[in-house]
Amino acid sequence: MSPRVLLFTGKGGVGKTTAAAATATLAAARGLKTLIVSTDTAHSLADALAVEPGEVAPGLHLRQVDTQKTLERHWGELQDYARGVLSDLGLDEITSEEITVLPGAEEVIALLELREHAREGRWDVIVVDCAPTAETLRLLALPEALDWHVTRLMPIGRKIVKLVSPFVRGVAHVSAPGEDVMNAAERFHRGLMEVRELLTGDHASVRLVLTPESVVLAEARRTLTSLNLYGYRVDAVIANRVFPSEGADEWRAQWVAAQSRLLAEAEQSFAPLPIHVVPYLPAEPVGKDALAEVGESMYGQADPFAPHAVEPPLRMSADELTLTLPGADRDDIDLARKGDELIVTAGPYRRILALPAALARRRISGAALRDGVLRVVFAAPGGEP
């Protein structure tokens, strides 16, 4: 059985690591075999739990990615080839090694590690402390974007390599990539697509962490829209550092009033998603005991590990495509058709959807965004809507 996978993200500084660590601690306390990992290069989890990686409590394991070791396993042939080319061009070994470390490799490797952890079959819950929202969105969009390019370019690339490889060594004095390199690229691509399948599946969901501030709330709304655009399900919102109203002095009463207004706005923006409130604590929650208390307070009587009931954002029927885009405005949405692909743009983010054969042969007869749902209707095979 697949583990329950929970990803936590939010604007930097809102307390997503605390929320993730508190959730994982609560899961272990309830007898669930729990793994907590991070795709954030800051690696704050060990600091929050005040422990070293390993089994940090009964049933609770913390792991940090060994980027270099995992990179060699997943990317080894490609990296070796790139180093060889750079050496042929006259660069020394150390410089070649540094150049072939991919930008963003640590986050990508963390995703591939997550897939392997899910396959182990030993975890009931896997909690992922993600990077701040902008980095997380780029990371979660990567598998599908790479799939679009690889699907189209890899067959052409193989043919070109076979044609030009006899001439590359003589003209450029470098080696052309061999079959092992092409196979490595395909394995890397296939691994990322398996990660996407895991994270968009029925057992995975994202939780948005925010603080009741207008700038943070605005970014969280955009993040919800963008995550839905890419097919990721959000099942809850966590409002952190909320001032209690009891015994508030004049200064704090102003904060309570402002936060209450923003929380009411958040409830409207994110409905029907539940909003779990974490009060502003007198001290930073560090360590397993403090985080366990935060987890109990955060979820109350709710079961944060139950299978979620959120439908997949993208659904297709015999004559209609629907994509849930909560919070999206008509002015933010753009729709284009290119062959058998539908290109949907929401604000600064774009997704290219490959239409199934049944829809790809038909023209679009209408499209509308109503109540946060984009509906695209296709004409009947005979040409009539």
Secondary structure as UniProt FT lines:
FT   STRAND          4..9
FT   TURN            12..13
FT   HELIX           16..29
FT   TURN            30..31
FT   STRAND          34..38
FT   TURN            41..42
FT   HELIX           45..49
FT   STRAND          54..57
FT   TURN            58..59
FT   STRAND          60..62
FT   HELIX           67..88
FT   TURN            89..90
FT   HELIX           93..99
FT   TURN            103..104
FT   HELIX           105..119
FT   STRAND          125..129
FT   HELIX           133..172
FT   HELIX           179..199
FT   TURN            202..203
FT   STRAND          204..210
FT   HELIX           214..229
FT   TURN            230..231
FT   STRAND          234..242
FT   TURN            246..247
FT   HELIX           250..270
FT   TURN            271..272
FT   STRAND          275..279
FT   HELIX           288..299
FT   TURN            300..301
FT   TURN            304..305
FT   STRAND          314..316
FT   STRAND          320..324
FT   TURN            326..327
FT   HELIX           330..332
FT   STRAND          333..338
FT   TURN            339..340
FT   STRAND          341..346
FT   TURN            347..348
FT   STRAND          349..354
FT   HELIX           357..360
FT   STRAND          364..370
FT   TURN            371..372
FT   STRAND          373..378
FT   TURN            381..382
//
